[in-house]
C-alpha cells in the first residue's frame, strides 16, 4: 500500500470518525474490485473522473538499440485512461 493511500485513508478516517485500519482496508478492497472489473470487462467508468479501458498493443519487430540485433516484441494488453470532461474543466478553468 502506497503512501498516497495512507494519506487518503487517514483523511477519511478523520472525516468519517472510523478507525484508520478500516479505511485503509476499505480503499485497498475498492482498488482490488476496480482491477478485477478492468480485467474481466475491459472497461470501467467513473462519472466525473474518467474511464479506464484495456487496449492491445500488437506484436512487432524492432532492433535492439545497442547491438542492432532484431528483437521481437510480443503483443500485450495495457490500460488507457481518459479523463472526464468535468475533471478536465477543473484542471483547466476558463479564463
N, C-alpha and C positions, 0 to 999 in steps of 0.2 A: 504494500500500500504506500503510495507516494505521499510526499509532504502536502501536496495540494488537497488530497482527500482529507487529511488530518485537519487542515485549516477549515475546510468546508464543514466537516462533521463537528468540529469544536464550536463553530458559529451556530450551527443548527441545534446543538445540544443546549447552548445558552438560550437561544430564542424559544425553543420548544420545551425547555425545562425537562430534558431527558438525559440519561447517562451518556457520556461521550462514547463509551464502548458500543452502546446500542446504535447510535447514529453512524458510527464507522461501519458496523456490520450491515446496517441498512443500505448505506451507499455502496458498499462492496457488492452486496447481493443484487442491487439495482444494476450495477455495471455488468455483472455476470449475465443477467437477464437480457440486457441490451446486446451483449456479444452473442448470446445464443440466438436471438432474433435475427441478427445480421447474418450469422452462419446459416440458419435454417431457411430464411425467407429471401435473403439477398438485399434487403432494404428495410430501413426503419426511419420514420419521420417524427420529428418533434416540432409541433406547431410553434412558430415564433423563434425557433433556434436553428433548425435546418434538417437536412436529410443525409443519412449515411447510406451509401449503396455500394454493392460489390460489382467490380468490373474485372474482366480477364484480360491480362496483357498477353498478346500472342508470343509464341516461341520465335526466336530469331537467332541468326548467326552474326557474330561480330569478331573483331580482332582484339587480342589482349594488347593493351597499350604499351606494355613494357617489352614484350617479346615479338609481337606481330603475329603470333600463332592464332589460328582460327579457334573460336570458342563458341559453343552452342549454349544459348540461354533458353531454358525451358519456359513454357507458359506458366503464368502464376496469377492468382487472384489477389486483388488489392481492394482496399476500401477507399472510396472517394467521399468527400464531404462537400455539400453545397449549402451555404448559409441561407437562412430565410430572409425574405425582404425586410421584415421587421428588425432583425438583427443588423442587417447592412445599413438600414436607416439610422439605427442607434450609433453605429460606428462612424457613419459619415453624415452628420446632421446637415441639413441645407443651410446655406448662408455662411 
